[in-house]
């Protein structure tokens, strides 16, 4: 079987005057009846959790990045309803999110990353 390479980033962003650190974990792959990949995103320096949004993006080879979903206070909003069976996310406290890819296959090879901002 082909290896599926999934990558995640470490990134720094600026939020007003305060510096916010967005840190992503390595990808974890779980094999069962279907294969699932998961990764965590932790945000340090959130100034107002009420307006904290964590966004999850994917970039497939030779394609532009596209947002899959964003999550706020445990509520997930998908950019396309067709993503609902393939991708999921949940909050781990106010400053952390776990993103999952279900039914992992070779079409999922690419870069997955989180972003954060408040509004």
Protein Blocks (a to p, Z undefined) as FASTA:
>chain_A
ZZdddddddddddehjbccddddddddddddfbdcdddddddehiablmlcccdddddde
hiacddfbdceehiacdfbfklmmmpccddedjkbccdddehiafklgccdddddddZZ
